Amino acid sequence: MDKVRIEEVQSTTKKNRIATHTHIKGLGLEANGRAIPWAAGFVGQGEAREAAGLVVDMIRQKKMAGRALLLAGPPGTGKTALALGISQELGSKVPFCPMVGSEVYSSEVKKTEVLMENFRRAIGLRIKENKEVTELTPEETESVTGGYGKSISHVIIGLKTVKGTKQLKLDPTIYDALIKEKVAVGDVIYIEANSGAVKRVGRSDAFATEFDLEAEEYVPLPKGEVHKKKEIVQDVTLHDLDAANARPQGGQDILSLMGQMMKPRKTEITDKLRQEINKVVNRYIDEGVAELVPGVLFIDEVHMLDMECFSYLNRALESSLSPIVIFATNRGICNVRGTDMASPHGIPVDLLDRLVIIRTQTYDLEEMIKILVIRAQVEELAIDDDSLAYLGEIGQRTSLRHAVQLLSPASIVAKMNGRDKICKADLEEVDTLYLDAKSSAKVLQEQQEKYIS
């Protein structure tokens, strides 16, 4: 008789994709702003992190709008990690828009248009409005159809809160919203009086039973009156408003425009449209209905931009509606793209004069080994101390990025050799298989005649 094969069932939980900077969770600072040597995924770069922490404080106090920051340092010294650390410290409510300098070059869209769009993605607007909301638990729903082929004329719905019950005769469009939200008797929902938007909050805990197997979130019966005022806070970006208004249909109210976001018809976002939106936004800010939230625009590889882009950035930074701009570059003194003019970091001197510059330093051997320990933990790889020391030496000889990239192939070689832990022999094997940039350039020099130039 054949043996029955028994296998362990793998977990069905989703694994998060591990990226280059997955381990960065913040800037790793103490309450007084001092950098903790090894914290939040960061190792070293104490001065740069403390300087970035001050920038975060200025952003929170709204004293940084219209200013720009430059992260400058050799490749693999944590410039992108610093920018991500700043975004983590600011939290999800502050817009953070990353882009690369080369993104502006497109055959379809003007360079300045790409920059403008990303500028407006990085400027948030927090809209506060007291709306009349009907919060309810439907007891029974009844539709009056009148027979075959006739549309619903209205919906009668029973509403209940702690303080009382009501029956409402609602518009048929609300019936569609109720069906879409899969509302049933015993659900806690709210209906917005202005737009008729229906939101299902969960199931009333009064309908929960001991043997209920439904994966439902049970919520208490709403307190207070059936009709009540509720402050609605919406966080949008200026680009969201541009995109909503670029569609031909819709009302004048900023919040009503948000309902049109998913509709497919779209026209071009013009300067005139943006100016009109800026007027409305400024009026809402003056009336106290909305609050401007300047976010962060992060432009990596800034040396890829040309004079046209730099001139635009100079002007855009002076605008009243401007985000905080963080540039990053690994270039020294080089030509500004498209010109014969040499300048530090490939950035024109007049723009450099506006920037606050943070320098990142190369990592020493001890710091490299600590970073490799963190990366091994993130990638769930087992590695002994001797192997880490050897990998740190490889990093010093080549680059930190190359050393980090050798971890995964070394773990596969270890498994092929029947081991769970990476040892020095595995690293030596993969080090002979893969060249770093310096070694590759040396081979090209030595064998130049064999290549097409």
N, C-alpha and C positions, 0 to 999 in steps of 0.2 A: 504493500500500500504506500502511495506517495505521501510524503510529509506535507502537512498543511503549512503554508507560508504565513507567518505572522509578522506584520510590520507595525512599528509605532506610528501612530497618526501624528503628523506634523501640526503645529499650531496654525490656526486659521487667521491669527491676527496679522495685520499688515506690517511689513518691515519698512521703516522709513529709509529713503534713499540717502546714502552717506555721500555728502559733497565735501569739497576742499575745506570749507570753513564751518562744517556742522558742529564742531566742538566749541565755537565761540558763543558764549552766553551773555556777554556784557563786557565792560571794561575792567572789571576786577579791582574796584577801588574801595577804600575804607570810607566811613562817613565823613572824615575830614578831608577827603580828596586824595589821600596818599595811595600810591599803587601797591597792591599786595603782590609780592614777587611771583607767586604762582596761583592764579585765581581766574575763574570764569573762562577757562580755556586758554588764557594768555600766559606766556612765560616771557620775562624780561620786558624790554621797551617801556620801562617805568616812566621816564620823562615824557615820552610821546603819549602814554595813556593818561597821565595826569593833565597834560595840555588838552587832550580830547575831552576829559571830564569837565574842565572849565568851559569848553565849548558847549557841552550838553547843558550845563547850568545856565549859560547865556541864552541858549535856545529856549529853555523852559521859562526864563524870565522875559522872553521876547525882546532881547537886546542884541540879537545877532542877525536879524532880517536884513537882506541886501548885502551881507558881507560874504566873503569867500575864504576858504581854507585850502591849503595845499599840503598834501602828504607826500613828502619827497624822500626817496631812499633807494638803495640798490634792490635788485629783484629778490623776492623771497624774504623780505624783512617785515611783513605784516601790515602793509598799507591797506589792502582790501579788508583784512581782519579788523583793523581799527575803525574803518567806516562802518562795518557791520556791527561792531561793538557799540558805536554811537547810536545806531538805529535800534539795537536791543535795549539800550538804556532809555531811549525816548519813549519806547512802547508802541503799541499798535495804533494808538489814536493820532500819532503824528505821522504824516505821509513821508515815506522814504522811497525815492525813485532812483534806482541804479541804472546807469547806461555806460557804454564804452565809446570812446572818441570816434572810432571808425563807423559807428551806427549812423552818423550824419550823411554818409556818402551813399546816395540812392539815385537811381535813374528816374524815379517817379516823383519824389518829394524834395523840395528845396531844403538845403542844409539848415537854414534859419528856422524853417517850419518844424523840423524834427526837434531842434533845441527848444523852440517855443512850446511845443506840445509837452515835452518832458518838464519844462519849467512849470507849466500849469498843473501837471500831475503831482508836483511836489508842493503845491499850495492848497491847504485844506480849508474848509469852511464848516464851522459847527453851527447848525441852525437849530435854535430853540423856539418852539412854538407851543402854546397851550391849545390843544385840540379837544373837541368834544368827542369822547369815546364812550361807546356803549359796551360795557363789559358784562358778560352774561354766561349762563349755562342754558343751552336750548333744552326745553322739556319735550316739545313735539314740534315737528315741522309739517306743514301741509301746503301743497301747491294746488292752485285752482287752474286746471288745464281746459276744462270745458268740453273735451272730446278730442277725437283723432285729428291730428294735423294742426291744432291750434297751439300757439305759443303760451308760455306762462305769463299771466297778467300781473301777478304779485305773489309774494310769499308771506305766510303768516307764521311767525316764530314766537315761541314762549321763552321769556327771559327771566332769570332768577338770580338774585344775589342774597346775601345775608339779610338785607333790610327789606326785601320785598320781591314781588314778581310783576312782570308786565307782558302784554302781548303786543307785538308790533307788526304792522303791515309794511313789508319791505319791497323795494324795487326788484324786478326780475334779474337785473345784473348781479345783485347780491346773492341770488340763488345760485348763479354760476360759480361765484366765489366760494360759497358754502360747499358746493359739490367738489370743487378743485381742492379745497382744504380737507375733504373727507370728514365733514362735521357730522356727528351723530348725537343722539340724545345723551346727555351726561357729559358733554365736552365743555370745557371752559374756553371761551373765545372772546375777542373784542372786535367791535365794528367801529370804524372811524366814521364819524357823522358827516364830515366834509366830502370825502371821496368814496365812501362805501367799502373801503378796503377791509377785508376780513382776515384775521390772524388767529389760528388755533394755538392756544397756549398749552393745552394738555387735557387730561381727563380729570373730572371732579373726583376728589377722594371719597365722596359719598357713594360713588359707584364701584369702589374697589372691593373685591371679595377675597376671602382667604385663599381660594384655589384659582385665582385669576392668573393665567399663564401669559397674558398679553404683555409684550415689552413696552409698556406705556409709562409715561411720566405723570404721576398723580399730583394734582395741585389743589390747594384748598379752594372752597367756594369764595368768589370775590366778595370783599367787604364793601360797605358803603352803599350808596344809591345805585340804581341801574344805570342812570345817566350821570356821568361825571366828567369833569375836566381833567385831562391828563397831559403833562408836559412831555412832548415828543422831541427827542434830540437826534438829529441826523448829522452824520459826518460825511461830507462829500468833498471832492476836489474840484478846482476850477475847470479841469479838463472834462469831468463828468457833466458839468453844466454846459460846457461848449458842445459836447456830443449830444446832450438832450435837446438843446436848442437848435442844433443843425437839422433836426427833423422838422418838416414843414408843419405838422399838426401840433396842437397843444395849447395850454393856457398861459397866463402871464406869471402865475405864482411860482416861486422857485421850487416849492415842495411838489406842486402838481407836475412839474417837469420831470421829476424823478421817476414817475410812473411810466414814462415813455422810453426809458432806457433800453428796453429789450426789443423795441419795434425796429424792423429792418430798414425802412426807408431813411436815407441819409443824404444830406447835401454837404458841400465843402464848408469847412470851418474857416471863415474869413476874418480879417483884421477888424472889419466893421462889426461883425457879430461879437467878437471878443470885447470890443470897446463897449458895446451895449450891455454885455454881461457884467463887465467891470462897474458900469454905472449902477446897475441894479444891486450888485454885491455891496458897493460902497454905501448905497442908500440903506440897505438892510443893516449894515454895520452901524451907521449913524443912528438908526432907530432902535438899536439894541436887540434886534431879532436874531442877528447872526454875529459870530465871532471869527476873526481870521486866525488860522492856525498855520503859520509858516513852517513847512516841512523841510526835508533835506533832498537836494539833487546831488547824487554822487556820480561824477564823470571820471571813470578810470581811463588810463592811457590818454591823458589830456593832450600830450604832444602830437596826437594824430589829428587834432583840429588845425584849421588853416586861418589866415588873417581875417577872412570874412566872418568866421565863427567867433574869433576872439573879439572883433569889433562889436559884434552883436552882444556878446556876453558883457562887455564893458558897459553898454547902454542898458541892458536888461537888469544888471545889478543895481542901477540907480532908480529903478521903478519902485513905486510904493507897494505894488503887489509882486514881491520877489521872495523866493525861498532862500534858505541857506545853501550855498553851493560848496561842495567838497570836491576838489580835484586830487588826482593821484598820478604820479609819474615816476619812472625809474631811470629817466634820462638825465645826463649831465648837461654840459654846454653843447648845444646842437642847433642846427638851422630850424627856424620856424617853417613849418610845412609850406611848400610852394614858393619859398623865397630863398635868397642867398644870405639872409640876415641871421647871424649866430646870436643866440640868447640863452640864458640859463634855463634848463628844463624844456627848451623849445617853446617857451611862452614869451610873448612880447613884454618888454620892460614896463610899459604903462599899465598892463593888467597885473603883472607881478607886484607892482607897487601897492595894489589894493589887497593883496593876499596876506593872510596870517600863515606862516609856513611852519609845519611840524616835521622834524627830521626823524626817520627811523634808522636804527643802527643794525649792523650785521650781528648775528647771534654767535656767541662763543660755543665751545664744545659742550659744556655742561647744559647750557640752555637748549641746544639742539637735541640732546639726549632726552631732556624733559618733554620737549615737544613731540618727539617720537614715541615716548611713553603714552602721552595723551592720545595721539593718533592710533596707536595699537589698541588702546582701550575703546575708542570710538568704533573702530572696525572689528572689535571683539577678536583680536589676535593675541595668542600667547607667545611671548618671546623672552629669552633669558637675558641676564645682565651683560654677559660677554658679547652677545649678539648686538645688544643696544649700543654698547661702547664701540663695536666695529662699525655699526651703521652710522654712528655719530662721526667717526673718522671719514667715512665715505662722504657724508654731508659736508664736512670741512674741505675735503679735497675737490668736490664737485659743487653741489648746491643742496640746500635743505629740501627743495622740491623733489630733486632726484632721489634723495634718501627716503623720503616719504613714499614715493612711487614704487620703491623696491619692496615695501612691506607686503603688499597683496600677492605679487608673484612668488615671493619667498615662502608665504604661508601655503600656497598651492604645491610648491616643490616639497615642503615638509610633509604634507599629507600624502603625496605620491611616494615618499620614502617611509611611510607608515608612522609618522610622528604628528602629535597635536601641537607641539611647541616648535617655534622657529629657532634653529641653531645657527651657529656661525657658518657652517658648511653650506647651508641653504643660501645664505646671503652671498657667499663667495661665488656660488654657482650662478645666481641671477646677475651678479655684478659683471661677470664675464659675458653674459648674454645681451645686456643692454648698455648702450653708450650714453653718456651725458653730453650736454651741448659742447663743453670744452674739448672732450675727447674726440667728438665727431668733427669739430673744426680742425683739430690737429691731424686727423686722418685725411681730411680734404686737402690740407696743405702738403702733406707728404705724397699723396697720390693724385695731385692736381691734373696730371697729364691723362689720367684715365677717365676723367669726367668731362662732360660738355660744358663749356663756359661761354 
